[in-house]
């Protein structure tokens, strides 16, 4: 839908920080999922006992989640400048971050 809207209005793709972060999240999520399934799967992973790779995989996943939050915030910020709406989205993420990203 977004792609078609850009095409119809003759606008360039991937020109904002929001768009670049969004595509980075999509690529990062795909890559980290592939790494996890190929190298770290408990049954057939070729590096399933490698604690260092597992540590980096876990931290990379958390970084991608955080990047996704930032991307969503930037997209919402483009839609509204109402601080109450922005706070309703941001405050729960900030409060939940220590539990989710630990």
N, CA, C and O atoms as CSV, one atom per row, in Angstrom:
chain,resi,resn,atom,element,x,y,z
A,1,UNK,N,N,0.818,-1.186,0.000
A,1,UNK,CA,C,0.000,0.000,0.000
A,1,UNK,C,C,0.870,1.262,0.000
A,1,UNK,O,O,0.650,2.177,-0.794
A,2,UNK,N,N,1.848,1.298,0.889
A,2,UNK,CA,C,2.723,2.469,0.954
A,2,UNK,C,C,3.487,2.616,-0.358
A,2,UNK,O,O,3.637,3.722,-0.877
A,3,UNK,N,N,3.965,1.500,-0.886
A,3,UNK,CA,C,4.710,1.526,-2.140
A,3,UNK,C,C,3.845,2.085,-3.272
A,3,UNK,O,O,4.298,2.919,-4.056
A,4,UNK,N,N,2.599,1.617,-3.348
A,4,UNK,CA,C,1.695,2.084,-4.409
A,4,UNK,C,C,1.391,3.569,-4.257
A,4,UNK,O,O,1.333,4.294,-5.250
A,5,UNK,N,N,1.194,4.029,-3.019
A,5,UNK,CA,C,0.930,5.452,-2.794
A,5,UNK,C,C,2.107,6.310,-3.245
A,5,UNK,O,O,1.911,7.367,-3.846
A,6,UNK,N,N,3.320,5.865,-2.961
A,6,UNK,CA,C,4.519,6.606,-3.393
A,6,UNK,C,C,4.593,6.642,-4.915
A,6,UNK,O,O,4.900,7.679,-5.504
A,7,UNK,N,N,4.310,5.516,-5.541
A,7,UNK,CA,C,4.351,5.446,-7.000
A,7,UNK,C,C,3.311,6.367,-7.632
A,7,UNK,O,O,3.607,7.078,-8.593
A,8,UNK,N,N,2.090,6.354,-7.089
A,8,UNK,CA,C,1.016,7.173,-7.657
A,8,UNK,C,C,1.300,8.663,-7.496
A,8,UNK,O,O,0.931,9.455,-8.364
A,9,UNK,N,N,1.949,9.058,-6.399
A,9,UNK,CA,C,2.232,10.481,-6.196
A,9,UNK,C,C,3.623,10.867,-6.713
A,9,UNK,O,O,4.093,11.979,-6.475
A,10,UNK,N,N,4.271,9.944,-7.417
A,10,UNK,CA,C,5.581,10.203,-8.053
A,10,UNK,C,C,6.638,10.687,-7.053
A,10,UNK,O,O,7.402,11.608,-7.341
A,11,UNK,N,N,6.667,10.054,-5.878
A,11,UNK,CA,C,7.659,10.402,-4.859
A,11,UNK,C,C,8.737,9.334,-4.797
A,11,UNK,O,O,8.505,8.174,-5.138
A,12,UNK,N,N,9.912,9.743,-4.358
A,12,UNK,CA,C,11.038,8.823,-4.204
A,12,UNK,C,C,10.801,7.894,-3.010
A,12,UNK,O,O,10.119,8.255,-2.051
A,13,UNK,N,N,11.373,6.700,-3.088
A,13,UNK,CA,C,11.277,5.715,-2.020
A,13,UNK,C,C,12.509,5.804,-1.125
A,13,UNK,O,O,13.584,6.213,-1.563
A,14,UNK,N,N,12.334,5.416,0.124
A,14,UNK,CA,C,13.421,5.304,1.098
A,14,UNK,C,C,14.242,6.598,1.210
A,14,UNK,O,O,15.468,6.574,1.100
A,15,UNK,N,N,13.566,7.700,1.423
A,15,UNK,CA,C,14.267,8.975,1.534
A,15,UNK,C,C,14.271,9.535,2.955
A,15,UNK,O,O,15.075,10.415,3.264
A,16,UNK,N,N,13.392,9.043,3.821
A,16,UNK,CA,C,13.339,9.559,5.195
A,16,UNK,C,C,14.067,8.613,6.135
A,16,UNK,O,O,14.321,7.456,5.801
A,17,UNK,N,N,14.393,9.115,7.301
A,17,UNK,CA,C,15.022,8.274,8.327
A,17,UNK,C,C,14.068,7.148,8.709
A,17,UNK,O,O,14.495,6.012,8.916
A,18,UNK,N,N,12.782,7.460,8.801
A,18,UNK,CA,C,11.776,6.452,9.134
A,18,UNK,C,C,11.803,5.299,8.124
A,18,UNK,O,O,11.758,4.132,8.514
A,19,UNK,N,N,11.874,5.618,6.855
A,19,UNK,CA,C,11.887,4.591,5.816
A,19,UNK,C,C,13.170,3.761,5.863
A,19,UNK,O,O,13.130,2.539,5.726
A,20,UNK,N,N,14.292,4.422,6.055
A,20,UNK,CA,C,15.576,3.708,6.102
A,20,UNK,C,C,15.661,2.805,7.323
A,20,UNK,O,O,16.152,1.680,7.233
A,21,UNK,N,N,15.181,3.295,8.471
A,21,UNK,CA,C,15.167,2.451,9.666
A,21,UNK,C,C,14.205,1.282,9.491
A,21,UNK,O,O,14.485,0.170,9.939
A,22,UNK,N,N,13.071,1.534,8.840
A,22,UNK,CA,C,12.103,0.470,8.602
A,22,UNK,C,C,12.669,-0.649,7.743
A,22,UNK,O,O,12.497,-1.826,8.061
A,23,UNK,N,N,13.339,-0.293,6.664
A,23,UNK,CA,C,13.926,-1.327,5.806
A,23,UNK,C,C,15.077,-2.026,6.531
A,23,UNK,O,O,15.307,-3.217,6.324
A,24,UNK,N,N,15.795,-1.295,7.375
A,24,UNK,CA,C,16.859,-1.907,8.186
A,24,UNK,C,C,16.281,-2.926,9.160
A,24,UNK,O,O,16.865,-3.989,9.374
A,25,UNK,N,N,15.139,-2.603,9.745
A,25,UNK,CA,C,14.470,-3.554,10.651
A,25,UNK,C,C,14.037,-4.808,9.912
A,25,UNK,O,O,14.218,-5.920,10.409
A,26,UNK,N,N,13.469,-4.636,8.733
A,26,UNK,CA,C,13.031,-5.794,7.956
A,26,UNK,C,C,14.207,-6.695,7.574
A,26,UNK,O,O,14.130,-7.916,7.705
A,27,UNK,N,N,15.285,-6.089,7.105
A,27,UNK,CA,C,16.467,-6.868,6.719
A,27,UNK,C,C,17.103,-7.506,7.947
A,27,UNK,O,O,17.464,-8.682,7.928
A,28,UNK,N,N,17.237,-6.724,9.013
A,28,UNK,CA,C,17.849,-7.244,10.242
A,28,UNK,C,C,17.063,-8.389,10.839
A,28,UNK,O,O,17.652,-9.378,11.276
A,29,UNK,N,N,15.745,-8.278,10.868
A,29,UNK,CA,C,14.906,-9.349,11.404
A,29,UNK,C,C,15.047,-10.615,10.575
A,29,UNK,O,O,15.131,-11.715,11.121
A,30,UNK,N,N,15.073,-10.461,9.269
A,30,UNK,CA,C,15.236,-11.619,8.391
A,30,UNK,C,C,16.591,-12.282,8.609
A,30,UNK,O,O,16.678,-13.504,8.731
A,31,UNK,N,N,17.643,-11.477,8.657
A,31,UNK,CA,C,18.989,-12.039,8.825
A,31,UNK,C,C,19.171,-12.711,10.174
A,31,UNK,O,O,19.734,-13.803,10.255
A,32,UNK,N,N,18.700,-12.067,11.231
A,32,UNK,CA,C,18.894,-12.654,12.558
A,32,UNK,C,C,18.066,-13.929,12.715
A,32,UNK,O,O,18.464,-14.854,13.424
A,33,UNK,N,N,16.912,-13.970,12.046
A,33,UNK,CA,C,16.124,-15.198,12.058
A,33,UNK,C,C,16.814,-16.325,11.318
A,33,UNK,O,O,16.790,-17.475,11.757
A,34,UNK,N,N,17.435,-15.990,10.186
A,34,UNK,CA,C,18.164,-17.003,9.418
A,34,UNK,C,C,19.377,-17.510,10.196
A,34,UNK,O,O,19.635,-18.713,10.233
A,35,UNK,N,N,20.112,-16.601,10.812
A,35,UNK,CA,C,21.280,-17.002,11.616
A,35,UNK,C,C,20.844,-17.912,12.746
A,35,UNK,O,O,21.470,-18.939,13.009
A,36,UNK,N,N,19.763,-17.526,13.414
A,36,UNK,CA,C,19.270,-18.346,14.513
A,36,UNK,C,C,18.841,-19.728,14.066
A,36,UNK,O,O,19.140,-20.718,14.734
A,37,UNK,N,N,18.146,-19.805,12.946
A,37,UNK,CA,C,17.653,-21.110,12.499
A,37,UNK,C,C,18.757,-21.995,11.919
A,37,UNK,O,O,18.695,-23.218,12.039
A,38,UNK,N,N,19.749,-21.396,11.300
A,38,UNK,CA,C,20.827,-22.193,10.705
A,38,UNK,C,C,21.889,-22.571,11.737
A,38,UNK,O,O,22.312,-23.725,11.805
A,39,UNK,N,N,22.313,-21.605,12.530
A,39,UNK,CA,C,23.445,-21.841,13.418
A,39,UNK,C,C,23.057,-22.217,14.846
A,39,UNK,O,O,23.802,-22.941,15.507
A,40,UNK,N,N,21.926,-21.749,15.335
A,40,UNK,CA,C,21.626,-21.909,16.755
A,40,UNK,C,C,20.444,-22.815,17.072
A,40,UNK,O,O,20.080,-22.962,18.239
A,41,UNK,N,N,19.847,-23.414,16.074
A,41,UNK,CA,C,18.713,-24.300,16.339
A,41,UNK,C,C,19.163,-25.432,17.262
A,41,UNK,O,O,20.221,-26.020,17.034
A,42,UNK,N,N,18.382,-25.751,18.301
A,42,UNK,CA,C,18.822,-26.759,19.270
A,42,UNK,C,C,18.985,-28.165,18.700
A,42,UNK,O,O,19.740,-28.957,19.264
A,43,UNK,N,N,18.314,-28.504,17.613
A,43,UNK,CA,C,18.425,-29.855,17.050
A,43,UNK,C,C,19.519,-29.975,16.000
A,43,UNK,O,O,20.309,-30.918,16.041
A,44,UNK,N,N,19.579,-29.031,15.055
A,44,UNK,CA,C,20.518,-29.181,13.939
A,44,UNK,C,C,21.465,-27.997,13.752
A,44,UNK,O,O,22.217,-27.963,12.779
A,45,UNK,N,N,21.442,-27.048,14.645
A,45,UNK,CA,C,22.310,-25.882,14.500
A,45,UNK,C,C,23.779,-26.240,14.554
A,45,UNK,O,O,24.221,-26.955,15.453
A,46,UNK,N,N,24.538,-25.740,13.586
A,46,UNK,CA,C,25.958,-26.090,13.500
A,46,UNK,C,C,26.791,-25.413,14.589
A,46,UNK,O,O,27.919,-25.831,14.848
A,47,UNK,N,N,26.258,-24.388,15.221
A,47,UNK,CA,C,26.963,-23.689,16.294
A,47,UNK,C,C,26.093,-23.610,17.556
A,47,UNK,O,O,26.194,-22.646,18.316
A,48,UNK,N,N,25.251,-24.602,17.780
A,48,UNK,CA,C,24.263,-24.527,18.852
A,48,UNK,C,C,24.881,-24.430,20.249
A,48,UNK,O,O,24.204,-24.001,21.184
A,49,UNK,N,N,26.115,-24.806,20.409
A,49,UNK,CA,C,26.761,-24.703,21.725
A,49,UNK,C,C,27.677,-23.482,21.836
A,49,UNK,O,O,28.311,-23.279,22.871
A,50,UNK,N,N,27.750,-22.687,20.801
A,50,UNK,CA,C,28.612,-21.505,20.794
A,50,UNK,C,C,27.958,-20.387,21.607
A,50,UNK,O,O,27.023,-19.738,21.136
A,51,UNK,N,N,28.446,-20.164,22.819
A,51,UNK,CA,C,27.850,-19.161,23.716
A,51,UNK,C,C,28.070,-17.738,23.217
A,51,UNK,O,O,27.223,-16.869,23.425
A,52,UNK,N,N,29.186,-17.499,22.570
A,52,UNK,CA,C,29.473,-16.161,22.053
A,52,UNK,C,C,28.484,-15.775,20.947
A,52,UNK,O,O,27.933,-14.674,20.958
A,53,UNK,N,N,28.265,-16.676,20.006
A,53,UNK,CA,C,27.313,-16.416,18.926
A,53,UNK,C,C,25.904,-16.253,19.481
A,53,UNK,O,O,25.150,-15.384,19.045
A,54,UNK,N,N,25.558,-17.097,20.447
A,54,UNK,CA,C,24.237,-16.998,21.079
A,54,UNK,C,C,24.073,-15.643,21.761
A,54,UNK,O,O,23.004,-15.038,21.672
A,55,UNK,N,N,25.127,-15.148,22.450
A,55,UNK,CA,C,25.092,-13.843,23.122
A,55,UNK,C,C,24.870,-12.730,22.099
A,55,UNK,O,O,24.031,-11.853,22.306
A,56,UNK,N,N,25.619,-12.766,20.997
A,56,UNK,CA,C,25.474,-11.735,19.959
A,56,UNK,C,C,24.099,-11.812,19.284
A,56,UNK,O,O,23.511,-10.783,18.951
A,57,UNK,N,N,23.598,-13.017,19.085
A,57,UNK,CA,C,22.280,-13.199,18.489
A,57,UNK,C,C,21.199,-12.569,19.375
A,57,UNK,O,O,20.303,-11.875,18.896
A,58,UNK,N,N,21.311,-12.830,20.664
A,58,UNK,CA,C,20.331,-12.284,21.612
A,58,UNK,C,C,20.395,-10.765,21.646
A,58,UNK,O,O,19.361,-10.099,21.590
A,59,UNK,N,N,21.593,-10.215,21.737
A,59,UNK,CA,C,21.749,-8.748,21.774
A,59,UNK,C,C,21.333,-8.103,20.458
A,59,UNK,O,O,20.747,-7.021,20.457
A,60,UNK,N,N,21.631,-8.755,19.345
A,60,UNK,CA,C,21.220,-8.242,18.041
A,60,UNK,C,C,19.711,-8.202,17.904
A,60,UNK,O,O,19.160,-7.241,17.366
A,61,UNK,N,N,19.036,-9.240,18.389
A,61,UNK,CA,C,17.579,-9.256,18.362
A,61,UNK,C,C,16.990,-8.118,19.179
A,61,UNK,O,O,16.026,-7.477,18.760
A,62,UNK,N,N,17.565,-7.873,20.334
A,62,UNK,CA,C,17.085,-6.767,21.168
A,62,UNK,C,C,17.329,-5.423,20.497
A,62,UNK,O,O,16.492,-4.523,20.574
A,63,UNK,N,N,18.455,-5.291,19.852
A,63,UNK,CA,C,18.752,-4.035,19.143
A,63,UNK,C,C,17.755,-3.811,18.009
A,63,UNK,O,O,17.332,-2.680,17.770
A,64,UNK,N,N,17.381,-4.877,17.314
A,64,UNK,CA,C,16.418,-4.750,16.227
A,64,UNK,C,C,15.039,-4.382,16.768
A,64,UNK,O,O,14.325,-3.585,16.159
A,65,UNK,N,N,14.664,-4.954,17.905
A,65,UNK,CA,C,13.383,-4.587,18.526
A,65,UNK,C,C,13.396,-3.104,18.896
A,65,UNK,O,O,12.433,-2.385,18.628
A,66,UNK,N,N,14.488,-2.651,19.513
A,66,UNK,CA,C,14.600,-1.239,19.884
A,66,UNK,C,C,14.559,-0.346,18.639
A,66,UNK,O,O,13.908,0.699,18.642
A,67,UNK,N,N,15.241,-0.754,17.601
A,67,UNK,CA,C,15.229,-0.005,16.344
A,67,UNK,C,C,13.819,0.052,15.757
A,67,UNK,O,O,13.421,1.072,15.194
A,68,UNK,N,N,13.073,-1.027,15.886
A,68,UNK,CA,C,11.689,-1.045,15.435
A,68,UNK,C,C,10.833,-0.062,16.220
A,68,UNK,O,O,9.982,0.616,15.644
A,69,UNK,N,N,11.050,0.019,17.527
A,69,UNK,CA,C,10.330,0.996,18.350
A,69,UNK,C,C,10.638,2.413,17.886
A,69,UNK,O,O,9.738,3.241,17.749
A,70,UNK,N,N,11.913,2.680,17.648
A,70,UNK,CA,C,12.310,4.023,17.185
A,70,UNK,C,C,11.674,4.337,15.834
A,70,UNK,O,O,11.237,5.463,15.595
A,71,UNK,N,N,11.625,3.345,14.958
A,71,UNK,CA,C,11.011,3.523,13.643
A,71,UNK,C,C,9.527,3.843,13.778
A,71,UNK,O,O,9.017,4.738,13.104
A,72,UNK,N,N,8.841,3.118,14.642
A,72,UNK,CA,C,7.412,3.379,14.869
A,72,UNK,C,C,7.199,4.776,15.446
A,72,UNK,O,O,6.275,5.484,15.048
A,73,UNK,N,N,8.055,5.166,16.382
A,73,UNK,CA,C,7.932,6.496,16.973
A,73,UNK,C,C,8.126,7.577,15.912
A,73,UNK,O,O,7.368,8.546,15.872
A,74,UNK,N,N,9.126,7.421,15.060
A,74,UNK,CA,C,9.353,8.412,14.010
A,74,UNK,C,C,8.180,8.481,13.041
A,74,UNK,O,O,7.820,9.565,12.582
A,75,UNK,N,N,7.584,7.340,12.726
A,75,UNK,CA,C,6.416,7.333,11.852
A,75,UNK,C,C,5.234,8.035,12.498
A,75,UNK,O,O,4.519,8.791,11.839
A,76,UNK,N,N,5.025,7.788,13.794
A,76,UNK,CA,C,3.947,8.462,14.510
A,76,UNK,C,C,4.210,9.955,14.607
A,76,UNK,O,O,3.287,10.764,14.516
A,77,UNK,N,N,5.457,10.309,14.791
A,77,UNK,CA,C,5.825,11.729,14.894
A,77,UNK,C,C,5.563,12.463,13.568
A,77,UNK,O,O,5.263,13.657,13.570
A,78,UNK,N,N,5.677,11.760,12.458
A,78,UNK,CA,C,5.357,12.362,11.164
A,78,UNK,C,C,3.856,12.587,11.012
A,78,UNK,O,O,3.432,13.477,10.274
A,79,UNK,N,N,3.049,11.782,11.708
A,79,UNK,CA,C,1.599,11.894,11.596
A,79,UNK,C,C,0.999,12.929,12.548
A,79,UNK,O,O,-0.012,13.557,12.233
A,80,UNK,N,N,1.627,13.104,13.714
A,80,UNK,CA,C,1.052,14.018,14.708
A,80,UNK,C,C,2.158,14.727,15.478
A,80,UNK,O,O,3.264,14.209,15.635
A,81,UNK,N,N,1.836,15.911,15.948
A,81,UNK,CA,C,2.757,16.619,16.835
A,81,UNK,C,C,2.142,16.756,18.225
A,81,UNK,O,O,2.639,17.510,19.061
A,82,UNK,N,N,1.051,16.016,18.465
A,82,UNK,CA,C,0.374,16.028,19.754
A,82,UNK,C,C,1.210,15.246,20.767
A,82,UNK,O,O,1.408,14.038,20.632
A,83,UNK,N,N,1.690,15.953,21.771
A,83,UNK,CA,C,2.572,15.330,22.759
A,83,UNK,C,C,1.867,14.280,23.602
A,83,UNK,O,O,2.509,13.339,24.069
A,84,UNK,N,N,0.574,14.419,23.806
A,84,UNK,CA,C,-0.174,13.416,24.573
A,84,UNK,C,C,-0.207,12.091,23.809
A,84,UNK,O,O,0.015,11.032,24.397
A,85,UNK,N,N,-0.477,12.143,22.520
A,85,UNK,CA,C,-0.484,10.936,21.696
A,85,UNK,C,C,0.902,10.293,21.657
A,85,UNK,O,O,1.030,9.075,21.779
A,86,UNK,N,N,1.923,11.106,21.490
A,86,UNK,CA,C,3.294,10.587,21.476
A,86,UNK,C,C,3.655,9.962,22.815
A,86,UNK,O,O,4.314,8.923,22.859
A,87,UNK,N,N,3.227,10.586,23.907
A,87,UNK,CA,C,3.518,10.058,25.246
A,87,UNK,C,C,2.783,8.745,25.483
A,87,UNK,O,O,3.336,7.837,26.104
A,88,UNK,N,N,1.543,8.625,24.999
A,88,UNK,CA,C,0.784,7.386,25.158
A,88,UNK,C,C,1.484,6.213,24.488
A,88,UNK,O,O,1.356,5.073,24.935
A,89,UNK,N,N,2.209,6.483,23.436
A,89,UNK,CA,C,2.962,5.437,22.747
A,89,UNK,C,C,4.325,5.205,23.395
A,89,UNK,O,O,4.753,4.062,23.556
A,90,UNK,N,N,4.998,6.276,23.763
A,90,UNK,CA,C,6.387,6.193,24.194
A,90,UNK,C,C,6.554,5.757,25.643
A,90,UNK,O,O,7.424,4.940,25.943
A,91,UNK,N,N,5.747,6.281,26.534
A,91,UNK,CA,C,5.918,5.984,27.966
A,91,UNK,C,C,5.826,4.485,28.262
A,91,UNK,O,O,6.676,3.974,28.991
A,92,UNK,N,N,4.837,3.754,27.735
A,92,UNK,CA,C,4.824,2.306,28.004
A,92,UNK,C,C,6.068,1.589,27.481
A,92,UNK,O,O,6.545,0.641,28.105
A,93,UNK,N,N,6.591,2.031,26.346
A,93,UNK,CA,C,7.807,1.404,25.821
A,93,UNK,C,C,8.997,1.659,26.727
A,93,UNK,O,O,9.798,0.758,26.976
A,94,UNK,N,N,9.114,2.881,27.221
A,94,UNK,CA,C,10.223,3.217,28.112
A,94,UNK,C,C,10.105,2.436,29.423
A,94,UNK,O,O,11.093,1.912,29.937
A,95,UNK,N,N,8.891,2.368,29.952
A,95,UNK,CA,C,8.692,1.640,31.209
A,95,UNK,C,C,8.879,0.130,31.039
A,95,UNK,O,O,9.382,-0.539,31.941
A,96,UNK,N,N,8.477,-0.403,29.891
A,96,UNK,CA,C,8.607,-1.826,29.660
A,96,UNK,C,C,9.943,-2.276,29.118
A,96,UNK,O,O,10.238,-3.471,29.108
A,97,UNK,N,N,10.753,-1.341,28.668
A,97,UNK,CA,C,12.040,-1.688,28.058
A,97,UNK,C,C,12.938,-2.535,28.959
A,97,UNK,O,O,13.528,-3.503,28.478
A,98,UNK,N,N,13.064,-2.208,30.246
A,98,UNK,CA,C,13.932,-3.049,31.079
A,98,UNK,C,C,13.447,-4.506,31.173
A,98,UNK,O,O,14.262,-5.419,31.307
A,99,UNK,N,N,12.160,-4.720,31.106
A,99,UNK,CA,C,11.634,-6.087,31.169
A,99,UNK,C,C,11.759,-6.795,29.831
A,99,UNK,O,O,12.075,-7.984,29.779
A,100,UNK,N,N,11.513,-6.068,28.752
A,100,UNK,CA,C,11.492,-6.684,27.432
A,100,UNK,C,C,12.898,-6.863,26.870
A,100,UNK,O,O,13.186,-7.874,26.230
A,101,UNK,N,N,13.768,-5.898,27.103
A,101,UNK,CA,C,15.100,-5.927,26.491
A,101,UNK,C,C,16.188,-6.465,27.413
A,101,UNK,O,O,17.371,-6.260,27.139
A,102,UNK,N,N,15.830,-7.136,28.479
A,102,UNK,CA,C,16.873,-7.634,29.389
A,102,UNK,C,C,17.538,-8.863,28.878
A,102,UNK,O,O,18.433,-9.397,29.532
